Amino acid sequence: ATVDKFAASLVRIADYFGWEYADGKDNQCIEDIVDEHNIEETYIDHESEQWREFYKLNKYDCQLYEIAQSCWRAQIQTAIPYKLQLQRAEPEKEDDDEEEGDE
């Protein structure tokens, strides 16, 4: 997860594994924790000298961030909940009646 999507990532992970909130809790619980402990973002004009210097020093980190953003968008379309994966992996149960009738 990236800092800007940390709370949403926690929600996505919980949904994936089928985790449920404690009684009386909801997404706000996650938001509160993230807001309390997460660093604040700083926005810099991408046309400024400050940005060019930052990018020069952090080129690969910036590229990695863009890849992470792309993965985030792709997961929305492709992530299959863990419980559903387990259900699909179970062998199909054969009906004993059909087997007896075929003999």
N, C-alpha and C positions, 0 to 999 in steps of 0.2 A: 504494500500500500504506500502511496505517496502522502505526504503531509496534508495536502489539500483535499484528499479523499479518504482520510483515515477513518472517520466515523462511518461513512458509507461502506468502507471496506469491512469494518467489524460487523455491520449489519449483513453484508453479503456473505461473509464467512458463517455467521449464525444461521442464515437461511439455508446455505449449502448443507450444513451438517444437521439441520433440523432442530437446532437449539431453541429453547423457549425462554422467555423472560420469567423472572421470579414473579410471584403474584403481585399485582399492582404496579409492575414496572413496564416500561416500554422503551422505544428508541431514545426518549429523553435521557434515560440513564446513561446511555453511551455518549450522547451529546455532552452531558455534564462532565463526564470524566475527560473526554477529549478536550473540551474547552479549558478545563482546569490545568491539564498537563501538556497540551500541544503548544508548540512554538507559533508565534504569529508570523504570517507571511509578510514579506516586503515586496512591493511592486516597483519595478524600475522601468522607465521608458526605454523601449528597445532601440530607440534611435539615439540614445544618450551615450556620452563617452563612458559614463559609469557602467552601463550595460556592456559596452564593447570590452572594457577591461575585465568585467566579471566573466563574460563568455570566454575570453582568451584564457583566463586562469582555470575555468571550469568546463571547457568544451565537452569533454567526454561525459561528465555528470549531466550536462544539459541534454546531450544526445540520449543518454540512458533514461532520463526523465521523459523524453518524448516517446521512447519505446514503451515505457511503463504506461503512459497515457493511452497509447495504441492498444496495448494488451487489455487495459481496463475496458475500453470500448468493445473489444472483441469478446471478452468474457460475458458481457451482458447478453450477447447473442448465442453463446455456445456452452456456457456452464450448465451442467445437468446436476440437480441436487443429488447428494450422496445416497440418500434412501432410494431414490429412483434408480440409480446405478446398481445398487445391491439387488433390487427387485428384478431388474433386467438380467442380472448375472445368475440368478437362481435357475436351475434346470426346470424345465416345464414338467409338471406332474402328469403322468400318463394315467388314463382311466383304465382300471382293471377290467371293467365290464367289456370294453372294446377289445381288449386282448383275448378274453375268453371267447368272444363271439367269432373272432378271426380264426381260431384253431379248428 
